[in-house]
Amino acid sequence: MTFEGIFRDAKETRKWLHYWLNTGESAENLATKLGTDSTVLASFRKMQSEAEKGLKYAKFGTGYQTKKTTMDWLGRWAVEERPLEYVAKQLKVLDKTDDELKFLRNYNAIKEYPAILKKVQLERAKHWAKLNQAKTTRS
């Protein structure tokens, strides 16, 4: 792919496609940036389609995971109260800056985890508050 006057190899092209996908770039805008490079645009459209269907949402463990499987794992780690660093290590994004993350497939997964963890912690706190309230009303 040639972008901004620079030729990019397949690996670099894949990184840019992930960046554009993660930042919400439309296929139409991408077509104006890339011009006649229809192969790259076709790859981008395929990635968009997979993302919309929840396929190849993240890559960790045994390979590509669907959105559902990824969310199940994120939920499991949240229930176990795993720190963000642990999850980042599992997703192979530890020590990546925010700008670097946008070039990776696991960008959305790592961005989801803090909210999932907070939700689990809130539900746990509500549960314990209800138990304590029931205990005090019986006494």
TIBAZA-196986 format. One record per residue (C-alpha): residue number from 1; residue in three letters; x, y, z. Coordinates in nm, 3 decimals. Layout:
REM TIBAZA-196986
rec pos:NUM; code:ALA; x:X; y:Y; z:Z;
...
This chain:
REM TIBAZA-196986
rec pos:1; code:MET; x:0.000; y:0.000; z:0.000;
rec pos:2; code:THR; x:0.116; y:0.352; z:-0.067;
rec pos:3; code:PHE; x:-0.013; y:0.605; z:0.185;
rec pos:4; code:GLU; x:0.106; y:0.965; z:0.224;
rec pos:5; code:GLY; x:0.362; y:0.899; z:-0.048;
rec pos:6; code:ILE; x:0.526; y:0.613; z:0.143;
rec pos:7; code:PHE; x:0.514; y:0.250; z:0.038;
rec pos:8; code:ARG; x:0.403; y:0.021; z:0.324;
rec pos:9; code:ASP; x:0.471; y:-0.354; z:0.335;
rec pos:10; code:ALA; x:0.199; y:-0.608; z:0.424;
rec pos:11; code:LYS; x:0.270; y:-0.592; z:0.799;
rec pos:12; code:GLU; x:0.266; y:-0.212; z:0.806;
rec pos:13; code:THR; x:-0.049; y:-0.209; z:0.591;
rec pos:14; code:ARG; x:-0.225; y:-0.441; z:0.837;
rec pos:15; code:LYS; x:-0.131; y:-0.207; z:1.125;
rec pos:16; code:TRP; x:-0.277; y:0.092; z:0.942;
rec pos:17; code:LEU; x:-0.594; y:-0.101; z:0.860;
rec pos:18; code:HIS; x:-0.637; y:-0.177; z:1.231;
rec pos:19; code:TYR; x:-0.578; y:0.189; z:1.314;
rec pos:20; code:TRP; x:-0.843; y:0.306; z:1.070;
rec pos:21; code:LEU; x:-1.085; y:0.041; z:1.191;
rec pos:22; code:ASN; x:-1.025; y:0.128; z:1.559;
rec pos:23; code:THR; x:-1.063; y:0.502; z:1.499;
rec pos:24; code:GLY; x:-1.391; y:0.460; z:1.311;
rec pos:25; code:GLU; x:-1.268; y:0.555; z:0.966;
rec pos:26; code:SER; x:-1.528; y:0.496; z:0.695;
rec pos:27; code:ALA; x:-1.454; y:0.298; z:0.380;
rec pos:28; code:GLU; x:-1.543; y:0.606; z:0.173;
rec pos:29; code:ASN; x:-1.288; y:0.825; z:0.351;
rec pos:30; code:LEU; x:-1.031; y:0.551; z:0.323;
rec pos:31; code:ALA; x:-1.097; y:0.524; z:-0.051;
rec pos:32; code:THR; x:-1.016; y:0.894; z:-0.092;
rec pos:33; code:LYS; x:-0.693; y:0.851; z:0.108;
rec pos:34; code:LEU; x:-0.575; y:0.543; z:-0.079;
rec pos:35; code:GLY; x:-0.697; y:0.625; z:-0.427;
rec pos:36; code:THR; x:-0.684; y:0.328; z:-0.661;
rec pos:37; code:ASP; x:-0.551; y:0.069; z:-0.413;
rec pos:38; code:SER; x:-0.861; y:-0.152; z:-0.427;
rec pos:39; code:THR; x:-0.689; y:-0.452; z:-0.266;
rec pos:40; code:VAL; x:-0.631; y:-0.264; z:0.058;
rec pos:41; code:LEU; x:-0.983; y:-0.121; z:0.049;
rec pos:42; code:ALA; x:-1.126; y:-0.472; z:0.003;
rec pos:43; code:SER; x:-0.923; y:-0.591; z:0.303;
rec pos:44; code:PHE; x:-1.053; y:-0.299; z:0.508;
rec pos:45; code:ARG; x:-1.414; y:-0.373; z:0.412;
rec pos:46; code:LYS; x:-1.364; y:-0.737; z:0.511;
rec pos:47; code:MET; x:-1.222; y:-0.628; z:0.847;
rec pos:48; code:GLN; x:-1.520; y:-0.393; z:0.894;
rec pos:49; code:SER; x:-1.763; y:-0.673; z:0.817;
rec pos:50; code:GLU; x:-1.589; y:-0.908; z:1.061;
rec pos:51; code:ALA; x:-1.597; y:-0.636; z:1.328;
rec pos:52; code:GLU; x:-1.969; y:-0.572; z:1.277;
rec pos:53; code:LYS; x:-2.041; y:-0.945; z:1.310;
rec pos:54; code:GLY; x:-1.818; y:-0.975; z:1.618;
rec pos:55; code:LEU; x:-1.570; y:-1.205; z:1.443;
rec pos:56; code:LYS; x:-1.195; y:-1.174; z:1.502;
rec pos:57; code:TYR; x:-1.264; y:-0.919; z:1.777;
rec pos:58; code:ALA; x:-0.937; y:-0.984; z:1.960;
rec pos:59; code:LYS; x:-0.635; y:-1.209; z:1.935;
rec pos:60; code:PHE; x:-0.516; y:-1.389; z:2.247;
rec pos:61; code:GLY; x:-0.501; y:-1.737; z:2.394;
rec pos:62; code:THR; x:-0.553; y:-1.984; z:2.111;
rec pos:63; code:GLY; x:-0.577; y:-1.720; z:1.838;
rec pos:64; code:TYR; x:-0.857; y:-1.498; z:1.710;
rec pos:65; code:GLN; x:-1.157; y:-1.469; z:1.941;
rec pos:66; code:THR; x:-1.512; y:-1.355; z:1.872;
rec pos:67; code:LYS; x:-1.653; y:-1.057; z:2.058;
rec pos:68; code:LYS; x:-1.864; y:-1.289; z:2.275;
rec pos:69; code:THR; x:-1.567; y:-1.505; z:2.374;
rec pos:70; code:THR; x:-1.356; y:-1.197; z:2.441;
rec pos:71; code:MET; x:-1.628; y:-1.043; z:2.660;
rec pos:72; code:ASP; x:-1.663; y:-1.373; z:2.847;
rec pos:73; code:TRP; x:-1.291; y:-1.372; z:2.923;
rec pos:74; code:LEU; x:-1.293; y:-1.005; z:3.022;
rec pos:75; code:GLY; x:-1.587; y:-1.076; z:3.254;
rec pos:76; code:ARG; x:-1.409; y:-1.375; z:3.405;
rec pos:77; code:TRP; x:-1.097; y:-1.168; z:3.470;
rec pos:78; code:ALA; x:-1.313; y:-0.892; z:3.622;
rec pos:79; code:VAL; x:-1.484; y:-1.140; z:3.858;
rec pos:80; code:GLU; x:-1.137; y:-1.260; z:3.958;
rec pos:81; code:GLU; x:-1.047; y:-0.889; z:4.008;
rec pos:82; code:ARG; x:-0.744; y:-0.918; z:3.783;
rec pos:83; code:PRO; x:-0.559; y:-0.586; z:3.748;
rec pos:84; code:LEU; x:-0.548; y:-0.406; z:3.414;
rec pos:85; code:GLU; x:-0.180; y:-0.499; z:3.381;
rec pos:86; code:TYR; x:-0.269; y:-0.870; z:3.393;
rec pos:87; code:VAL; x:-0.533; y:-0.830; z:3.122;
rec pos:88; code:ALA; x:-0.298; y:-0.618; z:2.911;
rec pos:89; code:LYS; x:-0.038; y:-0.894; z:2.936;
rec pos:90; code:GLN; x:-0.293; y:-1.157; z:2.827;
rec pos:91; code:LEU; x:-0.391; y:-0.939; z:2.532;
rec pos:92; code:LYS; x:-0.024; y:-0.870; z:2.453;
rec pos:93; code:VAL; x:-0.066; y:-0.494; z:2.480;
rec pos:94; code:LEU; x:0.131; y:-0.434; z:2.800;
rec pos:95; code:ASP; x:0.360; y:-0.130; z:2.781;
rec pos:96; code:LYS; x:0.187; y:0.005; z:2.469;
rec pos:97; code:THR; x:0.096; y:0.373; z:2.459;
rec pos:98; code:ASP; x:-0.257; y:0.484; z:2.373;
rec pos:99; code:ASP; x:-0.138; y:0.582; z:2.026;
rec pos:100; code:GLU; x:0.029; y:0.244; z:1.972;
rec pos:101; code:LEU; x:-0.284; y:0.061; z:2.090;
rec pos:102; code:LYS; x:-0.489; y:0.209; z:1.806;
rec pos:103; code:PHE; x:-0.280; y:0.007; z:1.561;
rec pos:104; code:LEU; x:-0.362; y:-0.325; z:1.731;
rec pos:105; code:ARG; x:-0.654; y:-0.565; z:1.698;
rec pos:106; code:ASN; x:-0.692; y:-0.585; z:2.078;
rec pos:107; code:TYR; x:-0.751; y:-0.210; z:2.114;
rec pos:108; code:ASN; x:-1.126; y:-0.237; z:2.177;
rec pos:109; code:ALA; x:-1.090; y:-0.528; z:2.419;
rec pos:110; code:ILE; x:-0.840; y:-0.352; z:2.646;
rec pos:111; code:LYS; x:-1.050; y:-0.034; z:2.636;
rec pos:112; code:GLU; x:-1.359; y:-0.230; z:2.751;
rec pos:113; code:TYR; x:-1.196; y:-0.392; z:3.054;
rec pos:114; code:PRO; x:-1.195; y:-0.100; z:3.304;
rec pos:115; code:ALA; x:-1.571; y:-0.050; z:3.257;
rec pos:116; code:ILE; x:-1.639; y:-0.423; z:3.295;
rec pos:117; code:LEU; x:-1.427; y:-0.438; z:3.610;
rec pos:118; code:LYS; x:-1.603; y:-0.135; z:3.758;
rec pos:119; code:LYS; x:-1.946; y:-0.284; z:3.681;
rec pos:120; code:VAL; x:-1.852; y:-0.613; z:3.853;
rec pos:121; code:GLN; x:-1.721; y:-0.423; z:4.156;
rec pos:122; code:LEU; x:-2.043; y:-0.216; z:4.179;
rec pos:123; code:GLU; x:-2.260; y:-0.526; z:4.155;
rec pos:124; code:ARG; x:-2.052; y:-0.693; z:4.424;
rec pos:125; code:ALA; x:-2.087; y:-0.388; z:4.651;
rec pos:126; code:LYS; x:-2.466; y:-0.383; z:4.598;
rec pos:127; code:HIS; x:-2.486; y:-0.753; z:4.676;
rec pos:128; code:TRP; x:-2.292; y:-0.717; z:5.002;
rec pos:129; code:ALA; x:-2.497; y:-0.410; z:5.100;
rec pos:130; code:LYS; x:-2.820; y:-0.608; z:5.053;
rec pos:131; code:LEU; x:-2.681; y:-0.897; z:5.258;
rec pos:132; code:ASN; x:-2.575; y:-0.662; z:5.538;
rec pos:133; code:GLN; x:-2.913; y:-0.488; z:5.532;
rec pos:134; code:ALA; x:-3.097; y:-0.820; z:5.553;
rec pos:135; code:LYS; x:-2.871; y:-0.927; z:5.837;
rec pos:136; code:THR; x:-2.936; y:-0.607; z:6.039;
rec pos:137; code:THR; x:-3.314; y:-0.622; z:5.990;
rec pos:138; code:ARG; x:-3.322; y:-0.978; z:6.124;
rec pos:139; code:SER; x:-3.128; y:-0.886; z:6.435;
